[in-house]
Amino acid sequence: MQKSEFIIDQHLKEMTQHRTDALSVACYETTIIQNVHGHIPLHWHDELQFVAVLQGTALFHINDQKKVLSRGDGIFINSGIMHMAEDHGSSENCIYLCLNLSPHAIMPSDLYIKYVHPYVTATNLPFLYIERANAWGEQILSAIAQIRKELVEKIPYYEVNVASALLNMWKLLMMNGYSLEHDPSEMSRNKRMKDMLQWINLNYADPIRLEDIAKAGQLSRSETCRYFKLILKTSPMQYVIEYRIQRSIELLQLSERSITEIAYEVGFNSTSYYINQFRKTMNSTPLRFRSELNKRDKENNF
């Protein structure tokens, strides 16, 4: 299964159902450049995520941190953590396996509270780098590939094999992680950030001021700018522009509206300003981008 598009709601939560008929687990092969945005956009999900890079190099943005993953590397991303990914300095397009699973799929409910919940709620575990050079890292990365194989081939008792592999992966993560912390201030910061992003994503088509964003996060203007700079490495208003561009890409792909209609629909009050910002962000004009999308769709359907 190749995954190239993400359905993200106004809260930046990914809406894809990561499961099979029998298991709350899914494993995708993802080529970053094939996403309609050219990268994996900022999002989060309730599921836990394990990534194993098969080819090329990826740059993951996870909360306020960055991590470069090369072929053979892996990473664990915790539930509810905002993240995105892009190709990074390689002649090869980055391809990785992405294993998503419900935290409750790891072990029975009577063990969940003791062995899973503390990790899902820890504030010092947004992600964990998985290095193949370590024996435990090699085992986790091999297990991701094995789970992918089991889910594709579906041989008899594959569900049991997947459940067993997941349980062993989690045990390895617990044994080789670090002491867990639960910092109320960190939890509050993450909530404020999500509240501000949610407000932008609900109101992006309307005029937006910095004061409006700050109010959504119950912060001052300066603190709001500091939050965005720290976590997203951009300003609040630049994020608004980039989010509007992302929404316009969906309209370019799915409708025949004119460029002017799309510009105003996503919140730009000038067609020329929209085209200029689109070119800066996507290195293309909206019309050229739409033409390339249509050409790619025809080639894929041929």
URVEN-V791402 format. One record per backbone hydrogen bond with DSSP energy under -1.0 kcal/mol. CO is the residue of the C=O (numbers start at 1). NH is the residue of the N-H. E is the energy in kcal/mol with one decimal. If there is no record, write none. Layout:
# URVEN-V791402
CO_NH_E + CO_NH_E
This chain:
# URVEN-V791402
1_29_-2.5 + 7_15_-3.7 + 9_12_-2.2 + 12_44_-1.8 + 13_9_-2.6 + 17_19_-1.6 + 23_20_-2.7 + 23_25_-1.3 + 24_102_-2.2 + 26_100_-2.8 + 28_98_-2.9 + 29_3_-1.8 + 30_96_-2.4 + 31_34_-1.6 + 32_35_-1.9 + 35_38_-2.2 + 40_85_-1.7 + 43_83_-2.6 + 44_14_-3.0 + 45_80_-2.9 + 48_101_-2.0 + 49_77_-3.1 + 50_99_-3.3 + 51_75_-1.8 + 52_97_-2.9 + 53_72_-2.4 + 55_95_-1.8 + 57_88_-2.1 + 58_69_-3.1 + 59_86_-1.6 + 60_67_-2.4 + 61_84_-1.8 + 62_65_-2.5 + 65_62_-2.9 + 67_60_-2.9 + 69_58_-3.0 + 70_73_-2.8 + 73_53_-2.5 + 74_130_-2.7 + 75_51_-2.7 + 76_128_-2.0 + 77_49_-2.2 + 78_81_-1.3 + 82_63_-2.3 + 83_43_-2.0 + 84_61_-2.4 + 85_40_-2.9 + 86_59_-3.0 + 94_32_-1.7 + 95_54_-2.6 + 95_55_-1.9 + 96_30_-3.0 + 97_52_-2.2 + 98_28_-2.5 + 99_50_-2.7 + 100_26_-2.4 + 101_48_-2.8 + 102_105_-2.2 + 103_106_-1.2 + 108_111_-2.0 + 108_112_-1.3 + 111_115_-2.6 + 112_116_-2.5 + 112_117_-2.5 + 116_119_-1.2 + 116_120_-2.1 + 117_121_-2.0 + 126_78_-2.4 + 128_76_-2.3 + 130_74_-1.8 + 131_134_-1.5 + 134_138_-2.7 + 135_139_-1.8 + 136_140_-1.9 + 137_141_-2.6 + 138_142_-2.2 + 139_143_-2.0 + 140_144_-1.9 + 141_145_-1.6 + 142_146_-2.2 + 143_147_-2.7 + 144_148_-2.3 + 145_149_-2.0 + 146_150_-2.6 + 147_151_-2.6 + 148_152_-1.7 + 149_153_-2.8 + 150_154_-2.4 + 155_158_-1.8 + 157_161_-1.9 + 158_162_-2.6 + 159_163_-2.5 + 160_164_-2.4 + 161_165_-2.2 + 162_166_-2.6 + 163_167_-2.1 + 164_168_-2.0 + 165_169_-2.4 + 166_170_-2.4 + 167_171_-1.9 + 168_172_-2.2 + 169_173_-2.2 + 170_174_-2.5 + 171_175_-2.3 + 172_176_-1.4 + 181_123_-2.7 + 183_187_-2.0 + 184_188_-2.2 + 185_189_-2.2 + 186_190_-2.2 + 187_191_-1.8 + 188_192_-2.5 + 189_193_-2.2 + 190_194_-2.2 + 191_195_-2.5 + 192_196_-2.2 + 193_197_-2.3 + 194_198_-2.6 + 195_199_-2.1 + 196_200_-2.3 + 197_201_-2.5 + 198_202_-1.4 + 199_203_-1.5 + 203_206_-1.9 + 209_213_-1.5 + 210_214_-2.5 + 211_215_-2.1 + 212_216_-1.7 + 213_217_-1.3 + 214_219_-2.5 + 220_224_-2.3 + 221_225_-2.1 + 222_226_-2.1 + 223_227_-2.5 + 224_228_-2.2 + 225_229_-2.4 + 226_230_-2.5 + 227_231_-2.7 + 228_232_-2.0 + 228_234_-1.1 + 235_239_-2.2 + 236_240_-1.8 + 237_241_-1.9 + 238_242_-2.6 + 239_243_-2.8 + 240_244_-2.4 + 241_245_-2.2 + 242_246_-2.1 + 243_247_-2.3 + 244_248_-2.2 + 245_249_-1.8 + 246_250_-1.3 + 247_251_-1.4 + 248_252_-2.7 + 249_253_-1.8 + 250_254_-2.1 + 251_255_-1.8 + 258_262_-2.3 + 259_263_-2.6 + 260_264_-2.1 + 261_265_-2.0 + 262_266_-1.8 + 263_268_-2.4 + 270_274_-2.1 + 271_275_-2.6 + 272_276_-2.3 + 273_277_-2.5 + 274_278_-2.7 + 275_279_-2.3 + 276_280_-1.8 + 277_281_-2.1 + 278_282_-3.3 + 279_283_-1.7 + 285_289_-2.6 + 286_290_-2.6 + 287_291_-2.3 + 288_292_-2.3 + 289_293_-2.1 + 290_294_-2.6 + 291_295_-2.2 + 292_296_-2.3 + 293_297_-2.5 + 294_298_-2.1 + 295_299_-2.0 + 296_300_-2.3 + 297_301_-1.6
